[in-house]
């Protein structure tokens, strides 16, 4: 028996180190290449796609190689997610913004049969808001939240102004994510 050309992969994306957890559940086809998956993650998590990224699988790094510096990055175009996540519980790391070092664990939860009626890609669940861009990684995010939530904190007004006035760390709108 031969493998189908594509399946639907149910993947849970968790922001490493986030407490309370920040996560999303995605449905993508196994034929989705990493460059497209990068776009899907950006939208689903709520990032602005203003920084470099890479996928890390064991010792291999997939991304957009710098033509002026050979660091061993494998071009992500054409690399199908189904070739990396093959069995439930398989995991890879997606790193976004090398300065802030946002690491996301992508874990294959389930392999579903492909159906042409499925709306793919889709986000089916999630919890909590994505941290703001350029906040300084997970520890900077915690510092931001501390100052933002405490009216007496010396940085409260600066953080409120920096974020544009309003930020709810518990907010997640599934319908809004899937409209993009």
N, C-alpha and C positions, 0 to 999 in steps of 0.2 A: 504494500500500500504506500502511495506517495503522500508527502506532506502537501497541504493546500498552499496555493501561492500566497495567500495572506489570511491572517486571522485578526481578531480584534483583541488587543492587549489592554487589560485593566491594570493601570499603574498608579501606585500611590506615591506622591511627591511630598517629602517631609523636609522642612527647613531644619538642618542639623543644629542642635543646641537651643532651639526655641522652646521656652517654657512660659506659658502654656503652649502646646504644640501648634505650629502653623503648617497646614497640609492641604493638599488637593488630591482628588481622585480623577484620573483621566481615562478616557477610552480613545485609543489610537489604533490605526492598522499596523500590523507587523511590518508592512512595507514602508512606513514613514521613515524618511531619512533623518539623520541627526540635525541637519540644518533646519528642517521644517519643525522637528521636535523642539529645538531651541526657541523658535518663534511661538510655538504652542505654550511652552513653559512660561515664557515672558508674559504672555497674555493672561494665562491662567493664574499665575502667582500674583501678577500686578506690577511687575517690574517695567521699567521704561526702555530697556534695551539700549542703554547708553554706555555700556562697558563691555569688556572682553569676557569670553566664556570658554569653557571646555568641558568635555565629558571624560571622566576617568574610569577606565575599566582595567582592573588589576594594575599593571605597570604602563599601560598604553593610555595616551592622551589624544583625544579627537577634538578638533576645533577648526579655526581658520588660521593656517600657518602664516607666519610673518615671512614674506619673501626675502627679507634682508637678514634673517637670523634663523638658522636651522636648529631648532630646539627639539626636534623629534616629534612635533605635533603631526598627527595623521589628519589629512583633510576629511572633514565630516560629511561633505557632500557625497551622496551615494551610499553611505553606510546606513543600512537599515537597522532600526531598533530591534527588530525580530532576530537579527543575527547576534545581538549582544544579550538580550533578555530572552532566554529560551525556555526556562522552566519557572513555575511559581516559586517565589522567594529569591530568585536571582536579583542582584542589585548592581547599580552603577551610581556614580557620583556626578552631579552636574554642578560645576562651580561657576558662579557669576560674580563679576567685579573683583578682579584679583587683588585690588587694594583693600576692599572691605572683606573679601574672602567668604562670600555667602555660599555655603555648601548645601546642596539639596540631595537627599538620598532618594533615588528612584527605585522602587521595588515592584517587581512584577507580582501582582496578586492573583491574576487569573487569565487564562487564555480562553477566549470565546470564539465560536464559529463566526466567520464573516457572513454578513447579510447585507444585501444592497439597500435594505430599508433603514439600516442604522444611520443615524446622523453622527458622522465622525469627522474630525475630532470633537469630543465633548467632555466637559467637566461635569461629573455626576455628584460630587460632594466636596466639601472643604470646611476648614475651620480657621478663623481668625484672619486679620488683615496682614497683608504683606508689609514689612517694615519700609520706611521711606528710603529712597535712593540716597546714597552718600551720607548715611547716618553713622558710619564707622564700624560696620559689622555687628555681630550679635551683641557684643558688650557695649558698643556705642548706642545700639537700639535700647538696651536696658537703661543706660544713662539718660537717653532722650526721654523715655517713658517716665522715669523718676522725676525729671524736671518738668515735664509737660503736665503731669497729674497733680503736682504739688504747687498750689498758688503761692506758697511762701518760699519756694526754691529760688535762689538767686538767678538761675537761668530760665525760669518759667516763661517770662515774657519773650525772651529771645527765641526759645523753642517754639512758642506759639506763633510768633511772627515767621520763623523759618519754615514751619510746616504749612503756613497759610491760614492759621486760625483754628482748624478743626482736624482732629485725628481720633478715630475710635479703633483701638487695637483688637477689638472683638468683632469688628465688622467683616462680613463676607456675604456677597450677593451673587448667588449661583446664576440667577437669570441674567444679571449684568455681564458676568464673565462669558456666558454662552452667546451673547448678542454680538460680540466682536467678531 
